[in-house]
Amino acid sequence: MNITCGRAARFPTLRRMTSKWKFLGLSAVLWLLLFLTLPHWLGAQTNTNTVAATNAPARPAPATNLLTQLAGERADVLTFGLDRFEPLRTPFLGNPLWQYLASLIYIVLAFYVAKFLDWLTRVWLRQFTSKTQTSLDDQLLELLNGPIKVVAFVVFLHIGLSIFHWPPAAELWLHKAFVVVLAVSLTYMVLKVTDVLVDLWRERGADVEKGTNDQLFIVIRKGIKAFLLVIAVLVTMQNLGVNVTAAVASLSIGGLALGLAAQDTLANLFGAVAIFADKPFRVGDRIKLDAVDGTVEGIGLRSTRVRNLDGHLVTIPNKTMGNATITNVAARPNIKTEMNLGLTYDTPVEKVRRATAILEEVYRAHPMTSDVWVSFNRFDASALNLNVTHWWNGVEPKAHLAGMQELNLEIKRRFEAEGIEFAFPTQTVHVRTKG
């Protein structure tokens, strides 16, 4: 006894589930006994009184049209055999008593079936999904738990309510409500499954161009869900008795008018699709477009956001991005740098040669430079010009600026040690005097 109490205290959920299952099992046993014994007993009593049996009214149809469609000749099983009891055929508010009792049983069954499916998905099936190496089945199980319970509850509730003989108008609205609730639940379930599958697809390609792929999968997700919603609405309308052909024709006319009124929006949308498909740049790249030079911060369905070098956020319509010439600065393999140094005109030839040698030594000694070209290329107005062209092995702007500072400081130190002077702009003025 202490052990049992201890388990009940430690597992209150198990205790609640056990009591519910005891109640449900007891109800099933009682129904089974009644279904197997009482109809035969009533039949024996009827045979002892042939006159009463002869004058007895004909048994009403044991099921409604819905039950007949569901079970055909075995529709009486769906009534739990209650229509066989003569006392339960007594009319009450336009319906025999057995219909009220059968409807109540279906409502109770709807509740317990939903509870059973909840336990099945959260406890029993979870034991199998937890043993797999993928999280896909866990996500699907979590998403399908709610809609499956709703569908089961609505189906049993609809069967229970359909047992009654409703007025035609009420029966029509009951059927429409059932179709709408069932369609919403199934559509919700399909849309959630779509989210899981698209996320799984995105995770498999997460290591490739993540910034652009995130935006691309947003478009794919919304496109698939919009298509599924349209299909769900059309199927639901058809089941509600709406002329789908006429509705589609009216939607086509409305879509044409909407398309004419939203040409720029559609152009931006197609521009976004072109960017996602062609991938001329991705989030984080530095691009140049007309007067815009900056880093891409986001690619949306309508526009692309670029942070320029001044820190301002520039929003460019995707239609413009799709038709413009874009320079992707981040896609270059290295940075080409060109620099001109001026020496004074009184610098001897030997020092000019020494200056070019120092420049080659400094640049070639740096680990991030390659293909260094140094030449004394021209005579400027006030200086002997030395040209240095090299490629920086990297594309990070901050690292490039820091490296250029190191190179320039080393050049100045070496030139000062060798006594080589830099030229500065000078102008010689000749004054002519009258003599």
Secondary structure as GFF3:
##gff-version 3
##sequence-region A 1 435
A	DSSP	alpha_helix	2	10	.	.	.	ID=ss1
A	DSSP	alpha_helix	12	48	.	.	.	ID=ss2
A	DSSP	alpha_helix	50	55	.	.	.	ID=ss3
A	DSSP	alpha_helix	65	71	.	.	.	ID=ss4
A	DSSP	three_ten_helix	72	79	.	.	.	ID=ss5
A	DSSP	three_ten_helix	82	84	.	.	.	ID=ss6
A	DSSP	three_ten_helix	87	89	.	.	.	ID=ss7
A	DSSP	beta_strand	91	92	.	.	.	ID=ss8
A	DSSP	beta_strand	95	96	.	.	.	ID=ss9
A	DSSP	alpha_helix	97	119	.	.	.	ID=ss10
A	DSSP	pi_helix	120	124	.	.	.	ID=ss11
A	DSSP	alpha_helix	125	129	.	.	.	ID=ss12
A	DSSP	alpha_helix	136	162	.	.	.	ID=ss13
A	DSSP	alpha_helix	168	204	.	.	.	ID=ss14
A	DSSP	alpha_helix	210	239	.	.	.	ID=ss15
A	DSSP	alpha_helix	244	261	.	.	.	ID=ss16
A	DSSP	alpha_helix	263	278	.	.	.	ID=ss17
A	DSSP	beta_strand	286	289	.	.	.	ID=ss18
A	DSSP	beta_strand	292	299	.	.	.	ID=ss19
A	DSSP	beta_strand	303	308	.	.	.	ID=ss20
A	DSSP	beta_strand	313	317	.	.	.	ID=ss21
A	DSSP	alpha_helix	318	323	.	.	.	ID=ss22
A	DSSP	beta_strand	327	328	.	.	.	ID=ss23
A	DSSP	three_ten_helix	329	331	.	.	.	ID=ss24
A	DSSP	beta_strand	335	343	.	.	.	ID=ss25
A	DSSP	alpha_helix	349	365	.	.	.	ID=ss26
A	DSSP	beta_strand	369	379	.	.	.	ID=ss27
A	DSSP	beta_strand	384	392	.	.	.	ID=ss28
A	DSSP	alpha_helix	397	418	.	.	.	ID=ss29
###
